[in-house]
Amino acid sequence: MTQKSEQTKARILRAATEEFARYGIAGARVDRIAAAAEANKNLIYMYFGSKDRLFDEVCEAAVERLVSTVPFEAHDLPGYAGKLFDFYRAHPELLRLARWQALERPEPAGMPGGRAATEIKLRELAKAQAEGVVDAGMPPESLLTLVLNLSAAWSDGSVEGRFDQEDPELVSARRHWVVVSVGRLTRPPGPQAG
């Protein structure tokens, strides 16, 4: 592919990320993606084949971005949760994209990168549990789900219909409680203080 083609494809992926994050798969319009990307609508079909395949590619790119930006740390799950919170605060469109994916495509066929990243996390988490670094009282799948959901819970700033994204003290407090909660959830039982 030429450099111009690569640049066009990158613009389409950026525009599609915003469109899918805002409207989901069903509500997204290829015409709007083409207009936002300043690209011909036919190029979208030429590069990606269909709107569904474009969505899959957008999701794969989002997973790659998350995995490369926030490496999984099974031995420091509270720190990992804090970094995830920060990532979602900085990239709310990717969190919205993940929510749409879960709603509209709960069994994605085209997400091998997401499945592979999850499998690696589960293996590392099981190893940390076997080493006694992480509480082994819960299966790795359940524990990972809780850590991921706690990290995302307040990252968009909404609580009871209020949006407090600009209040730095509230954001800091929420991040703190995410980290503390994950620490309490994952801390292995130790000797009782006497």
C-alpha positions in Angstrom: 0.0 0.0 0.0 1.3 3.5 -0.8 1.9 6.1 1.9 -1.2 8.0 0.7 -3.3 4.9 1.0 -2.0 4.2 4.5 -2.8 7.8 5.5 -6.3 7.5 4.1 -6.9 4.2 5.9 -5.6 5.7 9.2 -8.0 8.7 8.8 -10.9 6.2 8.1 -10.0 4.2 11.3 -9.9 7.4 13.4 -13.2 8.6 12.0 -14.8 5.2 12.4 -13.6 5.0 16.0 -15.4 8.2 16.8 -18.5 7.2 14.9 -18.8 3.7 16.4 -18.1 5.1 19.9 -20.9 7.6 19.5 -23.5 5.5 17.7 -22.6 1.8 18.0 -22.7 -0.5 15.0 -26.3 -0.2 14.2 -26.4 3.6 14.4 -23.1 4.3 12.7 -23.3 5.6 9.1 -20.6 4.9 6.5 -21.5 8.3 4.9 -20.5 10.1 8.1 -17.3 8.1 8.5 -16.3 9.0 4.9 -17.1 12.7 5.4 -15.2 12.9 8.7 -12.2 11.0 7.2 -12.4 13.2 4.0 -12.4 9.9 2.0 -14.5 8.4 -0.7 -17.2 6.0 0.7 -16.1 3.4 -1.8 -12.6 3.3 -0.3 -14.1 2.2 3.0 -15.6 -0.8 1.3 -12.5 -1.4 -0.7 -10.2 -1.4 2.4 -12.6 -3.1 4.9 -15.3 -4.9 2.9 -18.2 -4.0 5.2 -19.3 -1.8 8.1 -19.1 -4.9 10.4 -15.5 -5.7 9.3 -14.6 -2.0 9.8 -16.0 -2.2 13.3 -13.9 -5.4 14.0 -10.8 -3.6 12.8 -11.5 -0.5 14.9 -12.0 -2.8 18.0 -8.8 -4.7 17.2 -6.9 -1.4 17.0 -8.4 -0.3 20.3 -7.3 -3.5 22.0 -3.8 -3.1 20.6 -3.7 0.5 21.8 -4.8 -0.5 25.3 -2.5 -3.5 25.6 0.5 -1.5 24.4 -0.3 1.5 26.6 -1.3 -0.3 29.8 0.6 -3.6 30.2 -1.0 -6.1 32.5 0.6 -6.4 35.8 -0.7 -9.5 37.7 1.7 -8.9 40.6 0.4 -5.3 41.0 -3.3 -5.4 40.2 -4.1 -2.2 42.2 -1.5 -0.3 40.1 -2.8 -1.9 36.9 -6.4 -0.8 37.8 -5.2 2.8 38.4 -3.4 2.9 35.1 -6.5 1.5 33.4 -8.7 4.2 35.1 -6.2 6.8 33.8 -6.3 5.3 30.2 -10.1 5.3 30.1 -10.2 8.9 31.4 -7.8 10.0 28.6 -9.6 7.9 26.0 -13.3 7.8 26.8 -14.2 7.0 23.2 -12.4 3.6 23.6 -14.4 2.7 26.7 -17.7 3.7 24.9 -16.6 1.5 21.9 -16.0 -1.4 24.3 -19.5 -0.9 25.7 -21.1 -0.9 22.3 -19.1 -4.0 21.3 -20.4 -5.8 24.5 -24.0 -4.7 23.7 -24.1 -5.4 20.0 -21.5 -8.1 19.5 -21.1 -10.1 22.7 -19.5 -13.0 20.8 -17.2 -11.2 18.3 -15.9 -13.3 15.5 -13.2 -10.9 14.5 -11.4 -10.1 17.7 -8.5 -12.5 17.9 -6.3 -9.9 19.5 -8.7 -9.3 22.3 -9.1 -13.0 23.0 -5.3 -13.5 22.9 -4.7 -10.6 25.3 -7.4 -12.0 27.7 -5.8 -15.4 27.6 -2.4 -14.0 28.5 -3.9 -12.0 31.4 -5.7 -15.1 32.7 -2.5 -17.2 32.6 -0.5 -14.5 34.4 -3.2 -14.0 37.0 -3.5 -17.8 37.6 0.3 -17.9 38.1 0.2 -15.0 40.5 -2.5 -16.8 42.5 -0.5 -20.0 42.5 2.5 -18.0 43.8 0.4 -16.6 46.6 0.8 -13.0 45.4 -2.9 -12.6 44.5 -5.8 -14.1 46.5 -6.8 -17.4 45.0 -10.3 -17.5 46.4 -11.9 -16.6 43.1 -11.3 -18.0 39.6 -9.0 -15.9 37.4 -11.8 -15.2 34.9 -14.1 -13.7 37.7 -11.3 -11.8 39.3 -10.1 -10.3 36.0 -13.7 -9.3 35.1 -14.1 -7.5 38.5 -10.7 -5.7 38.2 -11.6 -4.5 34.6 -15.0 -3.4 35.6 -13.9 -1.6 38.7 -11.3 0.3 36.6 -13.9 1.4 34.2 -16.7 2.1 36.6 -16.1 5.8 37.3 -13.7 6.7 34.5 -16.4 8.4 32.5 -17.3 10.6 35.5 -20.9 9.6 35.8 -22.6 8.9 39.1 -26.3 9.0 39.6 -26.8 11.0 36.4 -24.2 13.6 37.3 -21.1 14.2 35.3 -18.2 15.5 37.3 -15.4 15.0 34.8 -13.9 18.4 35.4 -13.6 18.1 39.2 -10.0 17.0 39.8 -10.5 16.2 43.5 -13.5 13.9 42.7 -11.6 12.2 39.9 -8.6 11.7 42.2 -10.8 10.3 44.9 -12.5 7.9 42.5 -9.1 6.7 41.2 -7.9 6.2 44.8 -11.0 4.1 45.6 -10.6 2.0 42.5 -7.0 1.2 43.5 -7.9 0.6 47.1 -10.9 -1.6 46.2 -8.8 -3.7 43.8 -6.1 -4.0 46.5 -8.7 -5.3 49.0 -10.2 -7.7 46.5 -6.9 -9.2 45.4 -4.8 -9.2 48.5 -4.0 -12.7 49.6 -5.0 -13.6 53.2 -2.2 -13.1 55.6 -1.5 -13.7 59.2 -4.0 -12.0 61.5 -2.6 -9.2 63.6 -2.6 -10.1 67.3 
